[in-house]
Amino acid sequence: MVRLDQEIRIQNAASTNVVNGDGGPALHGGITPLEVRPSDGMSVKLQLAGRAEWHAARIWRLSPLAIEIVWDTKLPFLTLETTIQLEVLAGATRAAMQGTVSAKWNEQGRDIVGFAFAAPSADPADGASDQRRGQRMRSPLDLAPLGRAENPLRFADIVYFSIRDIAPSGMQFVCSTRNRTLVPGLELDAVISFPEGAPVPLRFVIRHVRVSSDSDGQTQRLAVGARFVSPSAAAREAIGQYALRFGSVSPTTLTTSGITPSSVRRAVDFGFSETEDDYDAVVALRRLAYSAAGKVRTDDGDQGVADAFDKRARILVAKHHGRVIASMRLIFHGPGEAMEHEQFTSLPDGSPPREDMVEITRVCTHPDYRRGDLLAGLLVHAAQTVMETGRPWLVGSSTTKLLRIYTRIGCRPTATTYRHAHLGNEDHVIFFGHIPSMISGKHVGPVVWNGLFRELFWFMKERGVLPVERRDRLRIRYYALWAPLARYLQRRASQPKRARKRA
């Protein structure tokens, strides 16, 4: 053991001189440390490994990378590179971390010992494992979430930061080097503003801090790794929605991390197949989706996944970061043209004229995106397309297992059924949907209308495409009162059953 009245030198390849004055750049990484006076209300406690007792001491200087402590004879003996437990205290605020003895010098007649904060041990909740599994996503610089938090170690001090990457369990953010008390172990209550949605409160604990440089190579900033502390349902929803919208993760990947976004369709781009590559991706998706559902075999060739109707159709697709994850075929038949369904059965008596209908077939979604509202979003965009062509009706079919999805959004099943020989030979039920009635809420309840058709109603009304009668306006005013409940039920329905039971 080496007493403090002996010289403790920095282990530095460039210099082995005793550090003097401000503790030197090696200790604080070039950051000017905060000088802490007794009147500032901050102190520190130390605990040696394997010892139960704690020792109080005075802080001399502090930065996110290191702490300088005034040493006296009441404190234990330490050797160079000894690692001990530290607790920085300010009233009820406590920040716990590890520190390694790095330097000792005499200043103003006092013995000063510098401790460099040790890197934290591996922690599955720290986000590093998320990064290895590809769940941590890099924030686009122009769409990075912004945050603000009150610094509990200093009076009237606000920390402003920008999130650089984020995972279900933690994040890394950057902020100014003026935030000299962002030490490991410090917990902060922040408000995070994501590109879409209302700001959400989020509590986190600092795990590690390093100094980084901006792209100009001149401006230094603090890069802070943090772990979330019991994030609320609203925070998890915001994180999940942001990761889904701007990252490459799928809903299934997020769900395994304990985060299930309430809406998938808000994170994808809807459009139409326009190129050969798009069409090839659609066919590949059909084969994947139908084989996963047991409707086709992988060695069946193109049976059930591609046919002549594709050439006459507009193929609606949903893309997530350029990848086709959902698809629906819209066929606009002219007078006398046979529908695909008529290969298997006759349309029911009293069906609308075929020039007033659009036939929807080959609906499929990627297995990793099936839970949630992606299929409903596909149907909403199909409804918009159908309305803008002046055709008020759609006709389609569904297996009895999935029929409820279509009836919930306002489609009406018929008594006509058939079996599709190329799609598992299952029973299918023909249904019709009157688009204006669905959008106006005549055939759906207030919860479904708020979740699916609210935005489309106002969009179509403003464009003059949707005729709105007085009773429609009264209905919509009443349905609007249900919006908060609809949002709650939508979030709840998106959660796995186990999470709903915990709630």
Secondary structure as UniProt FT lines:
FT   TURN            4..5
FT   TURN            21..22
FT   HELIX           25..28
FT   TURN            29..30
FT   STRAND          34..35
FT   HELIX           38..40
FT   STRAND          43..47
FT   TURN            49..50
FT   STRAND          55..62
FT   STRAND          66..71
FT   TURN            73..74
FT   TURN            80..81
FT   STRAND          83..90
FT   TURN            91..92
FT   STRAND          93..107
FT   TURN            108..109
FT   STRAND          110..117
FT   HELIX           124..126
FT   HELIX           128..132
FT   TURN            133..134
FT   STRAND          137..138
FT   HELIX           141..143
FT   STRAND          146..150
FT   TURN            152..153
FT   TURN            155..156
FT   STRAND          158..166
FT   STRAND          170..176
FT   TURN            177..178
FT   TURN            180..181
FT   TURN            184..185
FT   STRAND          187..193
FT   STRAND          200..213
FT   TURN            215..216
FT   STRAND          220..228
FT   HELIX           233..246
FT   HELIX           251..256
FT   TURN            257..258
FT   HELIX           265..267
FT   STRAND          269..272
FT   HELIX           276..292
FT   TURN            293..294
FT   TURN            298..299
FT   TURN            301..305
FT   HELIX           309..312
FT   STRAND          313..320
FT   TURN            321..322
FT   STRAND          323..331
FT   TURN            335..336
FT   HELIX           341..343
FT   TURN            349..350
FT   HELIX           354..356
FT   STRAND          357..365
FT   HELIX           367..369
FT   HELIX           374..388
FT   TURN            389..390
FT   STRAND          393..399
FT   TURN            400..402
FT   HELIX           403..408
FT   TURN            409..410
FT   STRAND          412..419
FT   TURN            421..425
FT   STRAND          427..434
FT   HELIX           435..439
FT   TURN            440..441
FT   HELIX           446..448
FT   HELIX           449..453
FT   HELIX           454..462
FT   TURN            463..464
FT   HELIX           470..480
FT   TURN            481..482
FT   HELIX           483..494
FT   HELIX           497..502
//
